[in-house]
Amino acid sequence: AGPMSSECLGNLLRITLSAEYFEDKYLSLSVVDQSGIAWELDEAMASQCGYTVTYSNWSNIEFRASALSCHSHLEKDVFTITLEIKASHTPDMKNAAIHLKSASCPYGPWSPRELVCERNYMEVSVRKEVPQPVKDFIQDEPEDWTLAFPEAKAGEASIWQIVFHRPEEKKALLVSDAWSAGYGLNTTDTRVLLRIPYTAVQIQLVEAQGVTFSAVRSSTFYKQRWMILMVDTAVACPVDGVDYANKTIIWTVPKYIQPLSAGATSFKDVLVEAGVDLCKLSAKEMTSRKYVLLNDLNTITMKIPIGAEGGYYKTSVSSGQHGAKYAINLFLEHQWEDNKWGLTKHTIIKEIETPFEQVELAITNNLNLSMRIMNVTVGTFLPDVELVNLTIEGATVAVPEAVQHGYLTHEIRYANGSKAYGIQVLFDAPGIKKEYMTADVRAYTLNVTLAFIIHPASETFAVPVITVSVVKDAVLPSARGFCDGKNLHLIITRGNVDQNWLPFISDWHLTPEDAQKYNYSLKDNGTHLAISVPFLSSRVNYEDFHTSGVKASLHLTLKDGITLANKRNFSISCRFSPSELIQCLPNGTVVITVVKLVGIADLDTSLLVLRDRQCKPSLVTEKTATFKFNVNTCGTSRKFNSTTMTYENDVLYFRPGNDTPVYQLKFVCLYKIKQIVDVHYESKKNPPPSIKPGFGSLTLSMKLFKEKSYSDPYQELEYPVVKYLREALYFEVELLQPKDARLELNLHDCWATNSQSQDSLPQWPILIKGCENSEDSYRTVFHEVNYSLRVKLPQLLKRFEVRMFTFVQGTTLLQE
């Protein structure tokens, strides 16, 4: 059929522009007159000149022209219209392609009076024959002649005028004034025509049998030779008359309304026909479509089932909601005879749209687990809908750009013309929210808003798409724990669901700042979370106390970083030697630390005492109390046997007002008698010390510490350690076995190599015969070792500080 097709529909010509051909193009329509001049169509010109531009079946453009339109060429009952269409890809219409369509339609015979009710105008044309005078009518309007005659007498042959009758006044307009006011007037050899836009000032709203009409009462005057002739050019078109009941459209049109029947006294129906899209339907065709056409005494009624053949559904929006309306373009032709006009032909075109009805849109999600893709389908839509953009995480992107964000969209067309839109999104695309659910299940939530446009109305609406895909791919964090005699260690291997989980000990959030403050260790490299807590810490739980040791537990919970809901629990329990809690010093001083067991929740550690209740703890925490006293004080008892001296005391807890202890911990210190010697000596001249060489097996350890306090050594997981040149390295060498207070550790030679082999070359001496290397730019610094809870025998440790250096040969850096 090409880009354009034409049809002759009685006294109207229709030219249809193919939506497919003119899709995505800017159009300009003009009507070409007999001189070849193109008159561009706009709304005002169309309604004045007898043209209508509308859309049919979603997006086909329909142009209709009256047989008596402004630039129609009428010859021997054949009218010809020439339409020019400019189509461009840009709104400025540059480089527009020009299409011409000329069509001719026969029409006849003409009725004495023909009325057309179009979408945008009313039209009346009457035969140039003065009707027989009707007494009442002429008497009712005698002054029309008086108004007309001076103008006609003074003017030329072409001058004529129109008089509008309104209840409050009569208004006469010359043709030029009427044209300027938007009225269309024309005359042919045989007919006089008046065309009135629905926006015209002279329109009156008239009610007949409950239906409102737009009506104009007017008399049109023209000169024919030496006569001034007057014709009645009244016209009326129904404005409403449409009702909806039981899913049926009911269109009612009253017959013989007053503005059209003034002066007539007898009426007779000649023909009542109806159809769709200006095509008449036979009774058989109407029955097959379940249409009903009723012609009663005073009204004509059409009943159309909503959704019936001949109409179509179009997308609509109300308050942002997607829905649809059923649209049908009905027309009615009523011919009657009366004793004034003879035959009148009344053609009414009625575009009807049913009220908005919301339509829910289905959203389906088909997972492709092997490809880790969400396939979401949104629809079904009517053909007049187009997806234009997506909003992802608050950012709006056009459909072609969405693929750059990982969102691939495509249109799915169905055989009946409807369509849906598909979106493919990878599980790991931006905007996909991942949430751990339970066990090995994660939820992937797609939250995207789709924006659509409706053609040709350019209305827009949005569809939020929120789909949740449940996938068994969760990997939970796991942990291993160990103790080293001083600390409890937990090493947690991260999973794929705990990126935002936070470590808590009880209800205390363990942060790097708090870890440093309380001498804990907290390290997170993204794949592992390592936590170390000292045995004597307020966050450690002590579960029982036995001669074999103290059972200590560390309980760690990973919580959701937003809701703080518990997600995963880990714990480590170890038994620590009682020697960690008590020190029996050679000078008779006893230092004992008592821990609060889990089962005694109400014990206040600050109220713990020894046998002598005046002996109170010198250091108190929430879970520990430390006493420091001499064996000859605080009610300490002693016992002797042949080899040892035993000192005993008790740590006691009394509730206020009660002399019976509710907690009692007995502790003892044993001293070997043979180590206690009374020596009376007088110092005169000490002989010089001598060292006797000996041979034996020694167990040594060397550790690297993080800072000068020597409180936090590097753990195995933290190697290799990265340092900058000249940054300090803190080393500690300890004699582990034999642990004999009579020994003292001295370092003789110490050197650095470029590899893990102690014999490899090159080498650089750190210590030479127990002294610093005098050739070093930065000398080795020795640090004093003092007694502490960790260091019981300071003489068995040596500490020194070395500045970071590297090996060079000439100007070349040596690296293994």
TIZALUM-40536 format. One line per 5 residues: number of its first residue (from 1); their letters; for each residue x, y, z of C-alpha. Coordinates in Angstrom, 3 decimals. Layout:
TIZALUM-40536
NUM> a> X Y Z  ...
//
This chain:
TIZALUM-40536
1> agpms> 0.000 0.000 0.000  2.977 2.302 0.311  3.324 5.159 2.745  -0.161 6.562 1.965  -3.582 5.237 1.001
6> seclg> -6.862 7.034 0.237  -10.556 6.192 0.546  -13.718 7.944 -0.614  -16.284 7.998 2.193  -19.365 9.858 0.932
11> nllri> -18.761 13.570 1.171  -15.390 12.974 2.913  -11.990 11.868 1.623  -9.614 9.973 3.918  -5.855 9.693 3.384
16> tlsae> -4.028 7.372 5.825  -0.280 7.757 6.477  1.450 4.515 7.381  2.805 4.604 10.942  5.508 2.131 9.977
21> yfedk> 6.784 4.313 7.151  6.666 7.632 9.015  7.810 6.258 12.374  10.343 8.421 14.266  9.946 11.283 11.781
26> ylsls> 8.783 14.855 12.221  5.863 15.632 9.889  4.393 18.761 8.356  1.085 18.496 6.429  -0.066 21.012 3.834
31> vvdqs> -2.996 21.158 1.408  -2.127 22.227 -2.152  -4.651 24.470 -3.954  -5.391 24.663 -7.667  -2.601 27.238 -8.117
36> giawe> -0.029 24.868 -6.643  0.317 26.837 -3.375  0.764 24.646 -0.281  -1.214 25.759 2.778  0.284 24.360 5.964
41> ldeam> -2.228 22.751 8.283  -2.639 23.843 11.869  -5.591 23.356 14.222  -7.265 26.681 13.428  -6.871 26.332 9.675
46> asqcg> -8.079 22.691 9.750  -11.309 23.460 11.635  -12.019 26.521 9.465  -11.306 24.831 6.166  -12.836 21.401 6.672
51> ytvty> -9.810 19.245 7.456  -9.276 16.805 10.303  -6.026 15.139 11.386  -6.280 12.315 13.877  -4.762 8.962 14.772
56> snwsn> -6.268 5.544 14.207  -5.170 2.103 15.386  -2.569 3.444 17.808  -0.322 5.419 15.499  -1.533 5.594 11.898
61> iefra> -2.081 9.236 10.965  -5.461 9.900 9.362  -6.216 12.999 7.280  -9.857 13.725 6.366  -11.150 16.437 4.035
66> salsc> -14.682 17.628 3.374  -15.890 17.678 -0.227  -16.396 21.452 0.213  -13.102 22.097 2.021  -11.191 25.301 1.284
71> hshle> -8.809 23.962 -1.343  -11.013 21.244 -2.766  -11.421 21.314 -6.550  -15.090 20.468 -7.287  -16.107 19.686 -10.838
76> kdvft> -19.134 17.715 -12.021  -19.783 16.174 -8.613  -16.153 15.031 -8.301  -13.935 16.685 -5.674  -10.134 16.478 -5.732
81> itlei> -7.752 17.037 -2.808  -3.938 17.248 -2.982  -1.985 16.649 0.229  1.712 17.424 0.708  3.631 15.664 3.503
86> kasht> 7.107 16.737 4.575  8.995 14.175 6.665  12.261 14.936 8.431  14.436 13.353 11.086  14.906 16.718 12.839
91> pdmkn> 12.326 19.132 14.283  13.669 22.032 12.176  12.468 20.041 9.108  15.833 20.336 7.347  16.453 17.886 4.518
96> aaihl> 12.784 16.913 4.608  11.490 14.373 2.127  8.370 15.611 0.307  5.481 13.288 -0.504  2.453 14.334 -2.614
101> ksasc> -0.860 12.522 -2.562  -3.709 13.581 -4.819  -7.077 11.850 -4.667  -10.462 12.406 -6.338  -13.829 11.250 -5.062
106> pygpw> -17.230 11.324 -6.747  -20.100 12.561 -4.626  -23.715 13.020 -5.496  -26.469 13.671 -5.700  -26.369 16.423 -3.072
111> sprel> -29.308 16.745 -0.717  -30.944 20.181 -0.375  -29.346 20.424 3.076  -26.326 18.465 4.291  -24.997 18.619 7.851
116> vcern> -21.646 17.164 8.949  -20.533 16.824 12.575  -16.774 16.230 12.384  -14.294 15.849 15.204  -13.207 19.499 15.112
121> ymevs> -15.946 21.388 13.243  -19.639 21.558 12.243  -20.549 22.067 8.606  -23.808 22.933 6.851  -24.244 23.296 3.114
126> vrkev> -27.539 24.199 1.453  -28.715 24.351 -2.118  -28.890 27.838 -3.648  -32.629 27.854 -3.783  -34.596 30.141 -1.550
131> pqpvk> -36.907 27.938 0.495  -40.609 28.613 0.255  -41.466 31.374 2.713  -42.707 29.955 5.961  -44.959 32.427 7.629
136> dfiqd> -43.879 32.012 11.252  -40.200 31.706 10.459  -40.030 34.836 8.278  -42.064 36.825 10.736  -39.704 35.691 13.460
141> epedw> -36.693 37.061 11.597  -37.845 40.050 9.436  -34.980 42.313 10.439  -32.365 39.934 8.940  -33.212 41.454 5.539
146> tlafp> -32.836 44.970 6.904  -29.419 44.139 8.339  -28.284 42.573 5.096  -29.640 44.899 2.475  -27.505 48.067 2.982
151> eakag> -24.304 46.013 2.912  -25.387 44.128 -0.203  -26.569 47.220 -1.990  -23.357 49.121 -1.365  -20.988 46.201 -1.986
156> easiw> -19.806 44.341 -5.007  -21.261 41.150 -6.375  -18.956 38.995 -4.224  -19.886 40.550 -0.891  -22.228 38.589 1.307
161> qivfh> -22.798 38.234 5.003  -24.056 36.005 7.778  -26.390 36.831 10.651  -26.095 34.784 13.853  -29.207 34.403 16.011
166> rpeek> -28.639 34.209 19.775  -31.321 34.664 22.410  -29.792 37.915 23.616  -28.738 39.441 20.290  -28.265 39.103 16.552
171> kallv> -24.877 39.656 15.061  -24.170 40.339 11.376  -20.693 39.645 9.987  -19.314 40.355 6.535  -17.518 37.455 4.982
176> sdaws> -14.102 38.966 5.740  -14.996 39.479 9.398  -16.510 36.016 9.660  -13.359 34.527 8.112  -11.181 36.445 10.577
181> agygl> -13.320 35.102 13.413  -12.500 31.513 12.341  -15.676 30.676 10.412  -15.428 28.917 7.082  -17.711 30.263 4.333
186> nttdt> -17.835 29.154 0.759  -20.112 29.175 -2.228  -20.220 27.077 -5.360  -22.410 27.323 -8.380  -25.147 25.455 -6.577
191> rvllr> -24.459 25.578 -2.840  -23.759 27.859 0.084  -21.554 26.515 2.907  -20.925 27.543 6.525  -18.305 25.788 8.664
196> ipyta> -18.035 26.485 12.403  -15.242 25.330 14.775  -16.476 23.987 18.107  -14.583 26.861 19.764  -16.604 29.548 17.954
201> vqiql> -18.148 32.368 19.982  -21.626 32.065 18.461  -22.124 28.435 19.530  -25.014 27.808 21.912  -25.454 24.675 24.020
206> veaqg> -28.956 23.306 23.491  -30.450 20.313 25.295  -32.771 17.844 23.612  -34.075 14.764 25.433  -31.230 14.943 27.927
211> vtfsa> -28.524 15.207 25.262  -26.496 18.404 24.830  -25.941 19.809 21.339  -23.580 22.505 20.089  -25.855 24.595 17.901
216> vrsst> -25.703 27.718 15.762  -28.803 29.470 14.332  -27.777 31.612 11.393  -29.018 33.101 8.152  -26.600 33.433 5.256
221> fykqr> -27.122 36.051 2.519  -25.676 35.989 -0.960  -26.258 38.058 -4.077  -27.319 36.339 -7.230  -27.519 38.719 -10.150
226> wmilm> -29.869 41.490 -9.017  -31.325 39.574 -6.083  -30.310 39.281 -2.447  -31.059 35.735 -1.336  -31.232 34.363 2.194
231> vdtav> -30.831 30.754 3.340  -31.173 29.229 6.758  -27.730 27.838 7.720  -28.518 26.415 11.133  -26.364 23.503 12.293
236> acpvd> -26.286 21.330 15.445  -24.056 18.476 16.606  -24.339 16.293 19.733  -21.723 16.916 22.414  -22.519 14.007 24.707
241> gvdya> -25.185 11.312 24.749  -22.729 8.494 25.539  -23.314 6.161 28.502  -21.686 2.925 29.675  -23.586 0.025 31.190
246> nktii> -22.864 -3.701 31.475  -19.636 -3.374 29.472  -21.582 -1.739 26.656  -21.302 1.689 25.020  -24.736 3.287 24.561
251> wtvpk> -24.798 6.260 22.182  -28.111 8.112 21.924  -28.876 10.809 19.299  -32.243 12.646 19.436  -34.020 13.291 16.090
256> yiqpl> -35.453 16.552 14.776  -33.936 18.940 17.284  -35.329 22.461 17.329  -32.460 24.450 15.705  -32.604 22.126 12.691
261> sagat> -36.366 21.861 12.459  -37.452 25.495 12.858  -40.234 26.239 10.417  -40.995 22.588 9.620  -44.156 20.862 10.795
266> sfkdv> -44.003 17.374 9.299  -41.107 14.875 9.417  -40.454 11.519 7.855  -37.394 9.235 8.253  -35.833 8.316 4.929
271> lveag> -32.653 6.469 6.009  -30.731 5.610 9.182  -27.336 4.003 8.645  -24.335 3.558 10.938  -20.824 2.234 10.822
276> vdlck> -17.261 2.443 12.077  -14.409 4.559 10.762  -16.815 6.163 8.223  -17.526 2.764 6.675  -21.203 1.823 6.670
281> lsake> -22.104 -1.567 8.084  -24.949 -3.775 6.868  -27.415 -5.244 9.341  -25.671 -8.608 8.969  -22.248 -7.114 9.721
286> mtsrk> -23.634 -5.323 12.769  -25.158 -8.534 14.078  -21.872 -10.432 13.651  -20.123 -7.733 15.691  -22.971 -7.711 18.239
291> yvlln> -23.739 -4.066 17.482  -27.319 -2.909 17.997  -28.896 -0.019 16.040  -32.306 1.144 17.320  -34.443 3.711 15.451
296> dlnti> -37.257 4.843 17.736  -39.801 7.585 17.292  -37.634 10.325 18.775  -34.101 8.861 19.101  -31.519 6.753 17.344
301> tmkip> -29.465 4.520 19.666  -26.309 2.496 19.017  -25.085 -0.156 21.444  -21.524 -1.424 21.097  -20.009 -4.103 23.397
306> igaeg> -16.737 -2.794 24.862  -13.915 -4.638 23.115  -15.981 -5.426 20.006  -14.494 -5.610 16.538  -14.087 -2.197 14.925
311> gyykt> -12.600 -0.504 17.960  -9.265 -0.941 19.648  -7.704 -0.619 23.067  -5.273 2.219 23.658  -2.931 2.724 26.583
316> svssg> -3.846 5.412 29.065  -2.488 6.859 32.306  -4.403 8.106 35.334  -2.606 9.444 38.417  0.556 7.793 37.170
321> qhgak> -1.121 4.386 36.896  -1.005 2.289 33.733  -4.330 1.371 32.203  -6.326 1.216 28.991  -9.323 2.685 27.231
326> yainl> -11.397 1.155 24.478  -11.689 3.551 21.531  -14.095 3.347 18.611  -14.831 5.868 15.855  -18.596 5.569 15.187
331> flehq> -20.601 7.445 12.651  -24.284 7.865 12.023  -26.104 9.050 8.895  -29.670 10.186 9.348  -31.754 11.348 6.337
336> wednk> -35.215 12.775 6.788  -37.762 14.778 4.837  -39.697 17.731 6.160  -42.062 20.261 4.655  -39.397 23.027 4.792
341> wgltk> -36.218 21.557 3.328  -37.343 18.472 1.642  -34.422 16.070 2.217  -31.823 16.703 4.970  -28.756 14.492 5.354
346> htiik> -27.100 14.608 8.808  -23.728 12.849 9.169  -22.331 12.578 12.729  -18.797 11.318 13.435  -18.326 10.321 17.079
351> eietp> -14.968 9.296 18.533  -15.741 7.448 21.765  -13.303 6.424 24.480  -14.427 4.372 27.473  -13.389 5.497 30.969
356> feqve> -9.912 4.645 32.206  -9.509 1.135 33.528  -6.342 0.209 35.405  -4.391 -2.721 33.971  -1.985 -4.634 36.171
361> laitn> 1.314 -5.436 34.519  2.790 -8.884 34.974  6.436 -9.029 36.037  8.069 -12.437 35.693  11.604 -13.453 36.568
366> nlnls> 13.240 -16.452 34.901  16.620 -17.172 36.439  19.547 -18.562 34.502  21.568 -19.935 37.399  24.383 -21.315 35.261
371> mrimn> 24.996 -17.874 33.698  24.044 -16.037 36.926  21.552 -13.878 34.998  18.107 -12.537 35.903  15.693 -12.579 32.950
376> vtvgt> 12.843 -10.245 33.863  9.835 -9.790 31.559  7.487 -6.816 32.024  4.179 -6.682 30.165  1.976 -7.201 28.297
381> flpdv> 1.718 -3.748 26.654  -0.306 -2.475 23.729  1.630 -1.485 20.586  1.419 2.248 21.440  3.881 1.922 24.345
386> elvnl> 7.646 2.381 24.104  10.323 1.940 26.767  12.494 5.075 26.885  14.687 4.928 29.984  15.611 3.101 33.182
391> tiega> 16.348 4.491 36.637  19.111 2.503 38.345  20.201 3.501 41.866  18.691 6.958 41.388  20.397 7.594 38.034
396> tvavp> 18.257 7.735 34.896  19.781 6.273 31.726  18.342 5.963 28.214  17.672 2.475 26.867  20.759 2.417 24.540
401> eavqh> 23.033 3.440 27.452  21.603 0.922 29.919  23.776 -1.889 28.518  26.851 0.010 29.746  25.446 -0.390 33.269
406> gylth> 24.890 -4.117 32.781  21.177 -3.869 31.893  20.322 -5.357 28.491  16.771 -4.584 27.319  14.867 -6.032 24.387
411> eirya> 11.372 -5.866 22.949  9.247 -9.012 22.704  6.524 -8.826 20.028  3.500 -11.118 19.966  1.362 -12.207 17.024
416> ngska> -1.650 -10.131 18.131  0.412 -6.911 18.001  0.959 -6.611 21.740  4.429 -6.690 23.223  6.483 -7.009 26.389
421> ygiqv> 9.922 -5.841 27.430  12.687 -8.070 28.695  15.613 -7.081 30.919  18.685 -9.229 31.380  20.867 -8.398 34.379
426> lfdap> 23.889 -10.186 35.802  23.705 -11.029 39.506  26.755 -8.827 40.087  25.545 -5.798 38.086  25.363 -2.358 39.747
431> gikke> 22.149 -1.805 41.630  21.615 -5.484 42.447  21.284 -5.744 46.214  22.726 -8.927 47.702  21.371 -10.069 51.051
436> ymtad> 22.171 -13.162 53.077  18.990 -15.019 54.035  19.706 -18.280 55.832  21.885 -21.390 55.575  23.459 -21.266 52.094
441> vrayt> 20.860 -18.936 50.551  21.344 -15.396 49.282  18.655 -13.051 47.929  19.453 -10.898 44.886  17.067 -7.933 44.584
446> lnvtl> 16.637 -6.083 41.304  15.163 -2.620 41.882  14.835 -0.635 38.673  12.185 1.806 37.450  11.174 1.646 33.791
451> afiih> 9.829 4.792 32.105  7.470 4.439 29.130  5.953 6.832 26.630  2.575 6.387 24.952  2.288 7.249 21.256
456> paset> 0.972 9.479 19.867  -0.226 11.323 23.004  3.316 11.456 24.487  1.940 10.630 27.928  4.455 8.943 30.216
461> favpv> 4.238 6.471 33.067  6.704 4.533 35.176  6.735 0.896 36.257  8.831 0.009 39.318  10.314 -3.456 38.876
466> itvsv> 11.350 -5.140 42.117  12.160 -8.833 41.849  13.885 -11.043 44.386  15.880 -14.076 43.236  16.757 -16.660 45.870
471> vkdav> 19.991 -18.497 45.046  21.877 -21.170 46.964  25.342 -19.660 46.628  26.044 -18.259 50.090  29.456 -19.038 51.589
476> lpsar> 29.490 -18.354 55.324  32.588 -17.298 57.213  34.433 -20.088 59.056  36.929 -19.922 61.894  39.766 -21.743 63.584
481> gfcdg> 41.084 -20.957 67.041  44.122 -21.652 69.174  45.831 -20.434 72.323  49.518 -19.762 72.920  49.660 -19.640 76.713
486> knlhl> 49.122 -15.883 76.864  46.331 -15.153 74.375  43.229 -16.607 72.764  43.318 -16.396 68.963  40.479 -16.610 66.419
491> iitrg> 41.205 -16.541 62.693  38.024 -16.105 60.626  38.043 -16.930 56.922  35.678 -14.567 55.133  32.788 -15.886 53.025
496> nvdqn> 30.841 -14.029 50.323  28.029 -12.727 52.564  29.827 -11.016 55.440  31.387 -7.951 53.822  29.301 -5.696 56.078
501> wlpfi> 29.279 -7.865 59.199  30.964 -6.422 62.288  32.855 -8.301 65.044  31.311 -8.092 68.529  32.513 -9.590 71.801
506> sdwhl> 29.305 -9.818 73.830  27.634 -6.480 72.940  30.913 -4.657 72.497  31.833 -3.682 68.949  35.508 -4.491 68.482
511> tpeda> 37.051 -1.626 66.486  40.738 -1.193 65.566  40.908 1.769 67.971  39.511 -0.244 70.890  41.738 -3.201 70.061
516> qkyny> 44.822 -0.985 70.323  43.535 0.651 73.511  43.019 -2.667 75.335  46.096 -4.413 73.917  44.013 -6.681 71.689
521> slkdn> 44.977 -7.536 68.140  42.530 -7.009 65.234  43.707 -7.500 61.661  41.539 -7.686 58.528  43.135 -8.225 55.101
526> gthla> 39.826 -8.692 53.274  40.001 -12.488 53.175  40.825 -13.179 56.842  39.924 -11.521 60.123  42.428 -12.319 62.899
531> isvpf> 41.575 -11.489 66.529  43.817 -12.034 69.544  42.695 -11.324 73.113  44.923 -11.618 76.209  44.011 -14.369 78.673
536> lssrv> 43.515 -11.823 81.459  40.993 -9.599 79.702  37.620 -8.274 80.797  36.120 -9.701 77.571  37.203 -13.265 78.346
541> nyedf> 34.814 -15.587 80.202  36.240 -17.874 82.903  34.197 -21.044 83.127  35.921 -23.142 85.797  38.987 -23.192 88.030
546> htsgv> 40.882 -26.425 88.567  44.356 -27.503 89.619  44.931 -28.365 85.978  44.221 -24.803 84.963  41.648 -22.118 84.294
551> kaslh> 39.200 -22.711 81.457  38.841 -19.423 79.535  36.498 -18.777 76.628  36.251 -16.057 74.032  32.860 -15.669 72.311
556> ltlkd> 32.752 -13.668 69.088  29.594 -12.696 67.186  29.448 -11.292 63.658  26.513 -8.879 63.376  24.830 -7.201 60.422
561> gitla> 26.362 -3.759 59.980  22.934 -2.102 59.541  20.390 -4.041 61.607  22.931 -5.422 64.143  21.165 -8.778 63.902
566> nkrnf> 23.311 -11.737 64.951  24.613 -13.551 61.886  27.358 -15.941 63.013  28.833 -17.043 66.362  32.349 -18.339 67.012
571> siscr> 34.087 -19.291 70.248  37.421 -20.605 71.423  38.038 -22.257 74.820  41.438 -23.068 76.277  42.781 -24.155 79.650
576> fspse> 45.532 -21.906 80.939  48.113 -22.930 83.533  47.474 -21.665 87.097  51.046 -20.334 86.999  49.649 -17.546 84.828
581> liqcl> 47.710 -16.335 87.887  50.238 -16.682 90.723  53.859 -15.638 91.235  55.847 -16.684 94.299  58.857 -14.385 94.188
586> pngtv> 62.167 -15.302 95.895  61.903 -12.259 98.157  58.711 -13.564 99.747  56.344 -11.443 97.705  53.228 -13.140 96.354
591> vitvv> 51.266 -11.778 93.391  47.969 -13.582 92.745  45.235 -12.744 90.249  41.726 -14.080 90.899  39.227 -14.424 88.058
596> klvgi> 35.424 -14.158 88.278  33.738 -17.337 87.086  30.740 -17.245 84.744  28.454 -18.904 87.307  28.887 -16.168 89.926
601> adldt> 27.281 -13.256 88.142  26.787 -11.005 91.183  30.366 -11.206 92.504  31.963 -7.771 92.908  35.714 -8.251 92.397
606> sllvl> 36.520 -5.088 94.386  35.095 -6.745 97.550  37.399 -9.782 97.396  39.737 -10.060 100.452  42.386 -12.343 101.897
611> rdrqc> 42.138 -14.051 105.301  42.994 -10.713 106.827  40.092 -8.712 105.497  42.180 -5.571 105.565  44.166 -7.032 102.643
616> kpslv> 42.284 -5.850 99.588  43.184 -6.148 95.899  45.733 -3.690 94.521  44.248 -3.896 90.970  40.596 -4.531 90.100
621> tekta> 38.810 -5.070 86.781  35.278 -6.258 86.031  36.412 -9.892 86.020  39.762 -9.951 87.908  41.305 -8.849 91.171
626> tfkfn> 45.074 -8.841 91.788  46.616 -9.045 95.283  50.263 -8.264 96.046  51.501 -8.995 99.578  54.334 -10.521 101.617
631> vntcg> 54.094 -14.096 102.875  54.433 -12.842 106.449  51.239 -10.708 106.197  47.496 -10.917 105.452  46.907 -13.964 107.645
636> tsrkf> 49.172 -16.223 105.581  49.931 -19.547 107.334  53.081 -21.568 106.819  54.099 -25.190 107.171  57.488 -26.896 107.122
641> nsttm> 58.581 -30.345 106.130  61.996 -31.737 105.402  62.299 -30.208 101.940  59.796 -27.377 101.531  58.204 -24.458 103.260
646> tyend> 54.526 -23.976 102.303  52.668 -20.672 102.597  48.847 -20.745 102.368  46.135 -18.137 102.151  42.575 -17.808 100.830
651> vlyfr> 40.851 -15.320 98.597  37.369 -14.828 100.061  34.122 -13.118 99.078  31.534 -12.131 101.667  28.142 -10.722 100.897
656> pgndt> 27.444 -7.553 102.917  26.247 -8.398 106.445  27.230 -12.057 106.188  30.322 -13.623 107.792  30.141 -16.841 105.807
661> pvyql> 32.114 -16.584 102.550  30.240 -17.466 99.364  33.473 -17.770 97.421  36.800 -19.218 98.614  39.970 -19.864 96.621
666> kfvcl> 42.918 -21.467 98.401  46.388 -20.841 97.044  49.864 -21.943 98.178  53.485 -20.971 97.555  56.157 -23.630 97.953
671> ykikq> 59.769 -22.750 98.657  62.506 -25.398 98.708  64.251 -25.291 102.054  67.687 -26.034 100.647  67.523 -22.811 98.685
676> ivdvh> 67.189 -20.772 101.881  70.677 -20.169 103.416  71.715 -17.815 106.166  75.080 -16.343 105.218  77.030 -14.022 107.440
681> yeskk> 79.739 -12.416 105.429  81.987 -9.410 105.516  82.936 -7.932 102.190  86.584 -7.133 101.948  87.908 -7.700 98.438
686> nppps> 85.923 -9.675 95.911  87.886 -11.833 93.550  87.375 -11.039 89.830  84.490 -13.002 88.238  85.416 -15.968 86.134
691> ikpgf> 83.450 -17.816 83.525  83.924 -21.499 83.065  83.091 -22.762 79.619  80.514 -25.546 79.406  78.533 -27.439 76.819
696> gsltl> 74.835 -28.257 76.642  71.599 -27.903 74.677  69.853 -24.496 74.639  66.422 -23.637 73.179  66.268 -20.061 71.946
701> smklf> 63.620 -17.941 70.242  63.939 -14.649 68.417  60.805 -12.478 67.875  60.183 -9.234 66.019  57.939 -6.737 67.853
706> keksy> 55.834 -3.874 66.485  56.958 -1.197 68.906  59.416 -0.300 71.630  57.080 -1.511 74.421  57.720 -5.113 73.306
711> sdpyq> 54.070 -5.955 74.048  52.813 -7.029 70.596  54.947 -9.450 68.518  54.271 -10.054 64.814  52.258 -13.242 64.355
716> eleyp> 52.964 -15.914 61.787  50.130 -14.706 59.498  51.639 -11.211 59.310  54.905 -12.264 57.687  56.531 -11.059 55.496
721> vvkyl> 56.664 -7.695 57.344  57.087 -4.605 55.144  59.240 -1.747 56.531  60.747 1.409 55.100  64.467 2.203 55.132
726> realy> 65.712 3.461 58.521  62.479 2.396 60.212  63.145 0.720 63.585  63.018 -3.096 64.018  62.593 -4.330 67.596
731> fevel> 64.113 -7.772 68.265  63.847 -9.932 71.366  65.946 -13.071 71.955  64.785 -15.391 74.777  66.348 -18.475 76.339
736> lqpkd> 63.404 -20.888 76.546  65.181 -23.981 77.898  66.683 -24.487 80.405  64.658 -21.907 82.404  67.137 -21.517 85.211
741> arlel> 67.355 -18.325 87.295  71.084 -18.890 87.700  71.692 -18.444 83.972  72.047 -15.205 82.063  71.727 -14.850 78.303
746> nlhdc> 74.459 -12.927 76.481  74.530 -12.361 72.713  77.928 -12.806 71.068  77.511 -12.473 67.276  74.438 -11.454 65.302
751> watns> 74.295 -10.826 61.559  71.831 -10.221 58.718  71.730 -12.060 55.371  69.895 -11.458 52.089  67.992 -14.765 52.339
756> qsqds> 66.581 -17.170 54.925  69.857 -19.144 54.994  72.150 -17.978 57.824  75.249 -18.952 55.824  74.331 -17.133 52.601
761> lpqwp> 76.220 -14.150 51.279  76.298 -11.197 51.492  76.193 -10.744 55.294  76.264 -7.719 57.568  77.186 -7.945 61.282
766> ilikg> 74.661 -6.446 63.720  76.560 -7.443 66.894  80.244 -8.331 67.122  81.354 -10.067 70.320  78.359 -8.660 72.160
771> cense> 78.949 -5.071 70.993  77.479 -2.801 68.280  79.109 -2.801 64.846  81.228 0.374 64.847  81.017 0.545 61.037
776> dsyrt> 77.217 0.911 61.100  75.834 4.339 60.126  73.020 3.680 62.596  74.311 1.774 65.614  72.425 -1.116 67.204
781> vfhev> 70.640 0.011 70.409  70.182 -2.318 73.402  66.985 -2.027 75.504  66.709 -2.931 79.155  64.526 -5.929 80.097
786> nyslr> 62.473 -5.529 83.311  60.301 -7.885 85.288  56.608 -8.061 84.214  53.682 -10.503 84.109  55.086 -11.853 80.864
791> vklpq> 58.767 -11.692 81.832  59.459 -13.676 84.998  63.253 -13.984 84.462  64.562 -10.825 82.809  68.103 -12.186 82.719
796> llkrf> 67.064 -14.779 80.153  66.056 -12.122 77.556  67.952 -9.614 75.474  66.349 -6.816 73.426  67.915 -4.605 70.766
801> evrmf> 66.835 -2.162 68.057  68.150 -2.139 64.468  67.384 0.387 61.728  65.984 -1.065 58.465  68.613 -1.310 55.694
806> tfvqg> 69.128 -3.091 52.368  72.070 -4.745 50.672  73.742 -2.899 47.779  76.665 -3.655 45.537  78.122 -0.456 44.186
811> ttllq> 74.959 1.447 43.273  72.877 -1.691 42.592  70.190 -2.866 44.997  70.547 -6.555 45.822  67.317 -8.535 46.131
816> e> 66.654 -12.251 46.256
//
